[in-house]
């Protein structure tokens, strides 16, 4: 099933997922500044908390994601943000 779109990003927790491609460090920096300026009560969990979603450990990272996202009460994810 497809998740219902969020009504707002106020008081929402968003996880950042990265494969460290296409300038992801820069795009996450820009996204974080823009989103927290607009939604001061937004909580962002940096991609470093999850590991790379591409590369030697990608299988383990992706396998662990559902439990990590649930444990961190994540409401939404930003992934594939560069290019």
Secondary structure, 3 states (H helix, E strand, C coil): CCCCCCCCCCCCEEEECECCCCCHHHHHHHHHHHHHHHCCCCEEECHHHCCECCCCCHHHHHHHHHHHHHHCCCCEEECCCCC
